[in-house]
Amino acid sequence: MRSILVALSGAVVGAAVAQAQPVLDSRLSAVESAARSAQSAGDNAWMLVSATLVLMMTGPGLALFYGGLVRRKNVLGTMMHSFVLMAVVTVLWAFIGYSLVFSEGTGFIGGGHYAFLGGVGTAPNTDYAPTIPQLTFMVYQLMFAIITPALISGAFAERMKFSAMLLFTLLWTLIVYFPMAHMVWGKGGWLNAFLGGAIPCLDFAGGTVVHITSGVSALVCALYLGKRQGYLIEPIKPHSVVLSVIGACLLWVGWFGFNAGSALSSSGLATSAFVATHFAAAAATLGWMFAEWIRSGKPSVLGAVSGSVTGLVAITPASGFVKPVPALGIGFAAGVICYFMVTVVKQRLGYDDSLDAFGVHGVGGFTGAMLTGVLATNAVNDALKDSAGCPQALGVVDGHWGQLGNQAISAAIAIALAVVGTYLILRVCDAICGVRVSPEHETEGLDLSMHGEEGYNFES
């Protein structure tokens, strides 16, 4: 009798469970769906904020930083470089840029699958950012494409025709930036460490793609255009360090979108990149300041803000791969190295890099790229682990020194592409419209000669 009762109760319970199972499955599915939706919403909000922060780096950040460093007669012309590129590069990116960087093609350049943003909508692109709309990913990456050529303008400030600058930027973005970005970040790119690259380069947020290419191209521009009138003969001083300090502060804040946003989610990795970015900037500020203090006897305000930018540049490739204390080391090293590059090496070689785009971005980006190879760790970034949870044999990740070679190769490719591409583009621009303003226009200033305006009324 007892066994019969047990059997009956078991049958009743089993029937009840079977009857309730669809309800439980439905509720579990609803909970999972709500969790995914909440994660997607949070990630999307952070990425839209990050895109805004990166755009703020170009205008007003870079516009003020560079605008304060030139003479009064060139302030509007210099700020116009940053501002107009927000429009020019956006249109180019929509037409073909995003497709050439992030659609599948060859190892060197992407294809035309996303031309005119065809197929780019609110569904995620799971190859890159599975929790946010592809449209969000697209516009975030656009902000990188905008600021990169704007950085180059610091080398040819005060002496390049506006028409030549527009043509140069259009060609440079097509020929140098898009291929380099695809090689490092695009699926199947030769240097992509996580999506099929033959030579895996660790570049979390653009040390190689953005800073080495723009910095080296800046040096080529400076050498091609020649020195400004009076360079090394008479003082050429910034007209407003105050504007440059404000611009540098905006760059520091905006860089959190640049680096922490490159996690492509509101995650612990974003937090780690955020902290590394801030620590590196702080250490670089002190590194440059103390080096200048020891060498010249006084720590300048311009030197301190320049140091902060070198730290932000150097930590860019490493921000998603290093812990806070190594980030301090990267920043301090970059501050000291870039200080001597700008104040000693530049003077001895005698080239006129107007606003030190090469000394800060080229040298700082190279320093950061190399130190990324030395200090990257999978304790920060799980993407450096394979499917079994083991460190990938990418190189110096947790002690594998081969990564330093990969970083050097990728930097060499970026340098070669920037040198050859920039020189050829300058030759084309020179043949079409001429790249350098006339001596009379240079004396008058680019504000009046190129734009018919004055940033400052000299008669008041």
N, C-alpha and C positions, 0 to 999 in steps of 0.2 A: 504493500500500500504506500509505504514511504517513498519507494522508488518511483511509483506512478506519479505522486505529488511533485517530486523533484523534476521529473520529466515534463509534467504539465507546466510548472512554473518556468522552466527553462524555455519551453516553447513560447510561452506568453512574452517573456522578456525578449526573446529573439525576434518575435513578430513586432514588438514595440520598437526595438532598435532598427529593424528593417524599415518600418514605417517612418521613423524619425530621420533616417539617414539622408534622404534627399533634402530635408529641411536643413540639417546640419551642414551638408555639403554646400547648399546654396548660401547659407550664412557665412561659412568659411570663405567661399569665393567672393562674397560681397566685402568681407573684411580685407582680404588680400587686394581686391580691386581698389578699395578706398585708400589703403596704404600706398599702393603704387601711384594713385592719383595725387596723394598728398606729397609724396616724394617728388613727383614730376613738377607739381606746382612750386614747391620750395626751390628745386633746382632751377626752374625756369626764371623765378623771381631773382635769384642770385645772379644768373647769367645776364639778364637784362640790366641789372645794376652794374655788373662788371663791364658790359659793353659801353654803358654811359661813362663809367670811370675812365676807360681807355680813350674814348673820344675826348674827354676832358683833358687828357694828357696833351693832345695836339692843340686844341683850342679850348680854353685859354692857356694851358700849361706851357707848351713849347713856344707858342706865339709870344707870351710875356717873357719867358726865359731868354729866348733869342732876341726879342725886340729890345730888351733892356741892355743887351751887350753891344749893340751897334751904335753908331753916332746918330745924332738927332735927325739928320737929313735923310736917314735910311730906315727909320723905325717903321713907318707904314709899309714900305716895300718888303721889309723882312717879315713882318707879321702877316702880310698878305700871302706869303709863301705857304705858311701853315694853314691859313684859312681856306684858300682856294683849293688846296689839295683835298679838303673834306668833301668838296663837290666833285672834282675831277676823278679821283680814285673811286668814289662811290659809283659813278656811272660806269666806269670801266669794269668794276667788280661785278656789277649787275649784268652787264653784257656778256662777259666771258671770263673774268678773273676767278670767280668762285669755282667755275667748272674746271679751269686749267689747274687749279690747286687741289681740289677735293674730289673730282670724279676720276674714275680709273682710266688710265692711259698707259704710258710707258713709265719706266723708272725715273725719267727725267722730267716729264711734264704730263699733266692730266689731259683728259679728252674733252669732248664737247657735250657730254650728257646733260650737264646743268646749264648750258648756254641760255642766256636771257632768263635765268632762274627757273627754267622748265623743270617741273617735278619737285621743286623746293617749296614745301608747305609746312603744315603743322605736325605732320607725322615725323617721328625721330629718324635720323640717319644712324642706324645701330652700329655702323662701322666706327663712328666717332663719338657720339654722345647719345646713348640710348634712352635717356630720361628727359630730354628737352626737345622741343620742336626743331626740325632742321632749319627753319627760318631763323630761329634764335641763334643757332650755331653759326649760320651764314653771316648774320649781321655782327656777331661778336668777332669773327675772324676778319671781317671787313675793317674793323677799327685798327687792327695790326697793319693791314695793307695801307691804311691812310698815314699812320705815323712814321712808317719806315722811310719813305722818300722824303718826308718832311725833315727828318734828322739830317739828311745830306745837305740841306739848304744852309746849314751852319758853316759849311766850308766855302761856299761861293757867295756868301752874303756881301752886299755892298758893291758887287761888280758884275752880276749876270743879268742879261736881258730877261724881262718877264716872259716874252714870247718863247725864248730859248728854254726858260725854266719849265714852262708848260709842256713843250715838246719833249724835253729831256725826261721829265717825270713820267709821261705817258709811255715812252719807249723803255725807260729803265724798269718800270713796274712790270711791263710785259716780258722783257728779256732777262731780267735778273731776279726780281722778287718772286714772280709766280713760279718759275722752275725751282728756285731754292726752297720755297715753302712746300711745294709738292714733294720734293726729294726727302725732306725731313718729316713732314706731317701728313702727306697724302698716302692713301692706301696704295701699296706697291711701290712707293718711292724708294730709290736706292739707299737712302740714309735713314729710313724710318725704322726705329728700334722695335716697334711693336706690331707693325702691319706689313711685314714682308720685305724689309730692307736688307740688302746684301751686306751693307756696312752700317750697323746700327749706331746711330748718333743719339746721345741723350741731350735733348734740348727741350726743356719743359715749356718754356714760354717765349723763346726767340733769341737767345744769345747768338746763335749762328745765323738763323734766318733773318733776324732784324738787325742786330747790332754789328756783327762782323761785316755783313754785306753793305750796310749803309755807311759804316765807318771807313771801310777801305775805299768805297766809291767816293766818299767825301775827299779822301786824300788825292785820288786821281783827278777829281774836279779842281782841287786847289792847285795842283801842279800844272794842269792843262791851262787854266785861266791865267796863271801867273799872279804876282803879288799886287796888292792894292797900291794905289799911288801913295807914296810917303811911308810905306811899310819899312820899319827898322830905321827910318830916317827921322821921322817926327812921331810924337806920341799919338796912338790911336786908342782912345779910351772909351769904355762904355758910357752911354749917356745917362743911364739910370740903373744902378745896381738894385735899387728898390724894386723895380719891375721884375728884375731877374730873380730876386729872393721870393717874390710872390709866385712867379712861375715855377720855381724849384719846389716850393711847398705844394703846389697843385700837382706837380709831377710825382712827388713822393706819395701823396694820397691816391692819385690815379693809378699808380703802379700796383696797388693791391688788386685792382681789377685786372691788370695786365698779368700778374703772376698767380694770385689766388684764383682768379677766374679761369685760368688754364686747367684747373682740375675738372672743369666742365660739369661740376655738381656742387651742391652745398654740403660738403663732406669734411671728414677729418683731414683729407689730403689738402683741401682748400685752406683749412686752418693752419696746417703745417707750412704751406707755401706763404701764407700771410705773415706768419711769425718770422720765417727765414728772410723774407723781403725786408721787413722792418729792422731786424737785427743787422743785416748787411749794410743797409743805408746808414744806420747809426755808426757802425764801426768804420765805414769808409769816410764819413764826415770827420771823425777824429783822426784817422790815418792821414788824410790830406792836410788837415789843420795843423797837426803836430809836425809833419814834414816841412810845411811852409814856415811854421814858427821857428823851428830849429835853423832852417836855411836862411831865411830873410829877416828874422827877428820879430816879425809881427804876423799874427794869424788874421788873414783878411776874411771879410764876410763872403766875398765872391768865391774865395778858395773853399770855404766851408760848404757852400751850397753846391759848388762843382764837385766836391768830394762826395756829397750825398748821392748825386746823380751817377757817379762812377760805381758806387756800391749797388745801386739799383740795377745798373746795366750788368754788372758782373754776376749778380745773384739770379738774373733772369733764367739762364739755362739750367741752373742748379736748384731753383726754389722748390721744385716738387720731388727732389731726390736727397736732400741733405737735412740734417738736424740743426737746431738753433746755434749751437756752439761752432760747428764748422762754418755756418753762415757768417758768424762774426769774423772768422778767419778770412773767408773769401772777401768780405767787404773791406777789411783793414788792408789786405794785400793790394786790392784794386785801388784803394785810395792813395797809397804810397806810390805804386807803380805808375798810375796815370798822372800823378802830380809831377814826377820826374820826366815823364814823356812830354807833358805840356810845357814845362818850364825849362828843361835842360835840352832834351833831344831836339825838340822843335826849333829852339833858337840856334842850336849848332848846325842843323841841317838847313835852316833858313827858309823853309816853305811857309806859305801864308794860309793856314787853315783858320779862317777868320774867327770862328767861335769854338774851335777845338773839337769838331765833330769826330775826327779820327782819333785824337788823343784820348777822348772820353769813351766813345762808342766802339771804335775799332779795337783799340787796345784793351778796354774794359771788357768787351764782349769776348775777345780771345782769351783773356785771363780767366774769365768765368767758365768758358767752355772747357779749358784744360783742367781747372780745379774740380769741375763736375766729374770728370773721369776719375779723379783721385778720391773724391769724398762721397760719391753717390752710395746709397745704401737701401736695400729692400726693406729695412725696418721702417722707412718712411713711405715708400711707394710699393704697394702690393703688385703693381704691374711688372715689377722686376722679378717676380716669381713665376715659375711655370705652373702648369695645371696641377702638379702634385704638391705645390707649395714650396718648391725648392728654388734657390736663387738661379736665375738664368745665367748662362755663361756669356754675358754681354761684355765683360771686361772687369773694371775695377769695382764692380758692384760687390760689396762686402769682401774686397781683397783681390779681385781678379784684375790684374794689371793690364790686360789686353785692351780694356776700354779706353785707356789713355791714347793708344794708337788709333782707335776708331774716332776719337774726338779730334785728333790731329789731322786725320785724313779729311774729315768733314769740314774742318776749318780751312784746310788747304783748298778744297773744292769751292768753298764760299769765296775765298780770296781770289782764286783764279777767275771764277765767273764774274766777280765784281770788277776786277781790273780790266779784263778783256771786254766785257760788256759795256762798262762805263766809257772806256776810251773810244770804242767804236761808235757809241751813241753820241758822244761829244763831237766826234768828227762829222757825223751826219747832221747834227744840229748846227754846227758851224757852217757847213756847206749850204744849208737851207736858209737860215736866218741870222747867222752869227751869234756867238754865245756871250761875248763880252760887250758891255756898254762902251760907248765912246769916252775918251778922256774928259770931254766937256760935260757929258752926262754924269760921269762918276764924280767930278768936282761939284756939280750942282746938287747931286744927291738923287737917289732913285725915287724918292717920294714924289718929287716934282717931275723929273725927267720921264719916269715910267708910268706914273699914275695921275699927274697933274694936281697933286694935293700936298698939303703940309701937315705932318703930324704935330708940329709945334709952330706957332707963329713967331718967327724970329724978330718981328717988329714990335711985339707987345712986351 
